[in-house]
Structures are given as structure tokens and as C-alpha cells.
Amino acid sequence: MEKEKYGANFQEHLLEQYKLYVEMADRISARRAQSNRFYISLLSALLALLSILINRTFWSNIQNALFLAVAILGLALCFLWYVNINSYRQLNSGKFKVIHEMEQHLPFNCYDREWQILGAGEERKKYLQLTRVEQFVPFVLAVPYLLLFVYSIYLILIN
């Protein structure tokens, strides 16, 4: 809504909305970090559980199926994590576009200026976007599950 149509409280209400919206963007980032911790913990625990179960003799008759199931579960979780990271990236990008638009009506465009100083994410020497690094982690953690998948298929084929 345009300033003239809104009325006398435009600037005051805009500033309150801006504060709230910036806080919401920060909360999204915190939830994103919490989500990453969840996936890392879950995938690591799954590998740890598998290493414990390997040494138990009562699993020996279904070991190949267990390997395959854990491998598929781990790969699925890695894929879901990657999708989750992209979803948070899109959500944050949208929020910061709105923040930049709101700043056009404020005395100083601090986020817009920061983004200019950082080269708008285009210059890696100035700023390496966390999402670009973060997206590789699910692939790195998928490697043991992929190897386990190949190994379990091999075991099934030779038996």
C-alpha cells in the first residue's frame, strides 16, 4: 500500500512490520540449522546402529536385507535433507526480497547495502553462500549409504 493512502502511521507501522519480518527470517535460519542437526544426528545414529547390529549373531540370517534396508533409508533421508535445504533456501530468498522492498521506505537500507558489499553473492572471495556449502553435506553423508547399498546388492546376488 502506498504511503499516502495508508495514513499518518505508515512509517511507524512499517518499522514494526519490518522488525517482525526480520525476526521471522532469523527464526527460519535457526530452524534450518536445527533441521541440519536433526539429519546429521539421524544419519550418524543409523550408521552407528548398523555397526552395532553387525556384530550380533541373531541378525546374521537377515543381514543382507538389513543392509539393503538401512542403505535405502539412509539414501532417502539424504535426499529429503537436500530437498529440505533447498526449501529453506527458497524461503529465505523470498523473505529477504521482501525485506529489501520494505527497506525502500526506511531511512537506511541495511540489508540491501550489506548485500552490495558482499557482491550480491556472486563474488566468492567476498561471500561464499552457506547454502552452496550446505548442499554438499547430504551428498557426503550419502556416500557410506551408497557404498552399503552396492555392497548389499552384491551380497544378495552372490547368495
N, C-alpha and C positions, 0 to 999 in steps of 0.2 A: 504494500500500500504506500502511496506517495505521502510525503511529509505534510503537504498542505491539506490533504483530505483527512488525515488522521486526527490532527488537532495539536493542542499545546503540549501534550505529554509524550509526543513522538520520541524525542531524544532519550528521555528518561526510561520509557518502556523498551526502546530498542536496546539500551545499555543492559537492562535487566535480562532481556531475552538473550543477548549476546553472552553474558556471563553464564547463564544456564546452558546455553548451547556449547560453549567451550568446555564446561564441566562435563557435559554428556559425551563429548568427543574424547575427553580424558578417561572417562569410565569405559568407553569402548576399547581403548588401548589397554586398560587394566584387565578387562575381560579377555582380551586377545592373549595377553601374557598368561593369564590363568588357564586358558584353553590349551596353550602350548605346553605348559607344565603338566596338565592332565594327560595329554597324548604321550609326552615323553615318559611319564611315570607308568602309564598303562602298557606301553610297548616294551619298556625295560622290564617291568614286572612279568610280562608274558614270557620274555626270554629267560628270565631268572627261574620262573616256574618250570619251564621246559627243561632247563638244565638240572633241576631237582628231580623231576619225574623220569628223566633218562636213566638215572641210577637205581630206580626202583624195579624190582623183578616182576611185580604183579602187572606192570604195563607192557611187558615185552611182547605179548601176543597181539596187542593193538598199537604198537609203537609207530608203525608206518602210517597208519591212519591218523594217529595223534599228531605226528609231524606235519602231515598234509593239512590237517585242520588248523593247527597253530599257524602254519605258513600263510594259509588263505586268510585267516583272521587278521594276522599282522599286516599283510598287504592291503587288506580292505581298510584297516584303521589308518594306515599311512595315506591312502588315497583320500579318505574322509578328512584327515587332518589337512592335507593340501587344499582341498575344496574349502575347508573352514578358514584357512589363512587367506585365500583369495576373497572369500566373502567379507571378512573383516577389512581387507584392503579396500574393497569397493565401498563399503560402508564409511570408512574413514575418509576416503577421497571425496565422497559426496558431502560428508559433514564439513570438510574443510573448504569445499567450493561455496557452501552456504555461508560459512564464517567469513570468507573473502568478500562475498556480496554484502554481508552485514557491515563489514568494516568500511565500505564505501560511504557510509553515512556517519562514521565516527571520526573524531579528530585525527587519529593516527591509525594506520593500517599495519599493526604489528606483525600479524601472521603473514600478510602479503609481503611485507618488507623482509621478513626472515626468509621466506621462500625465494625472494630475489637474491638475497645474499648467498643462499645455498645453491644458486644456479638452477633453480626450479627442478632439482632432482636429475638434471641432465649431465652435470659435471661430477664424476665420481670422486675427484680429488677434493671437492668441496663438501660433498654429502653422498654417502652410499646409503640408499634407502634400505631400512631394516627389512622390509617385506621382500626385497630381492634376495637378501641373505637367508631370511627366514624360510623362504620357499624351498631351499635346498635341503633343509633338515629332514623333512619327511622322506625324501629320496635316499638320504644317507641311512636313515633308520630302516628303510625298506630293504636295503642290501642283505642283511642277515636273513630276513624273511624270504627273500627271493632265492638265496642260496639254499635255505631249508626246503623251499618248495621244489627246487630242482633235485635236491638230494632225496626227498621223499618220493618223488615220481620215479627216480632211478631205483630206489629200494622196492617200490611196488612192481616195477617192470621186471626186475631180476628175480623176484619171488614167485 
